[in-house]
């Protein structure tokens, strides 16, 4: 689903070099925010557990500006993983467009609930999920008992992606 006329959002394999570079940039930023590299509870996302991975490109420049993926947790639930937007594009709707596209893919896969996690130093991410219709939920899976994790969930249906894109 294309939700932003300035972007081209493409589904790519997890191993795609552009996606790998964006994920590395995200992890470097999080390492700096948390002050250490061991801030992610649970298994690191991989090609084997990633149902969908998207890269957003600026149509004008052709440059990649963000990414995001879905990790299947069960037949009806997926977790948003590696949702990242380059710092210079933040506030321009790139993250909302990627999220809307992920919701569209999730709906097509029969997913009815999306979950997400953001750490204590990711106040921008926590605010983003709250503004995108996600509600706080008790920590789940590998985040149970992790005090610096904040978990969210959102029911999705055929209208969710359109609503997210308009936010």
Number of C-alpha atoms within 10 A of each C-alpha: 17 16 21 19 9 16 23 19 24 16 17 16 16 21 11 13 11 17 23 14 12 22 21 13 15 20 17 14 14 19 15 11 15 16 10 10 13 9 15 17 13 9 8 8 14 11 12 8 14 18 18 21 25 25 25 27 19 18 14 9 9 11 12 20 22 28 30 24 28 26 23 20 15 10 11 14 21 24 21 22 20 21 23 23 25 15 11 8 13 13 10 12 18 26 24 23 27 32 24 25 26 24 31 21 21 27 20 12 16 13 21 18 20 24 24 24 22 19 20 15 13 17 11 11 18 21 12 15 22 15 13 19 17 19 15 17 14 13 17 16 10 12 18 13 11 13 10 15 21 21 20 22 22 21 15 19 17 13 11 17 24 17 12 19 22 13 12
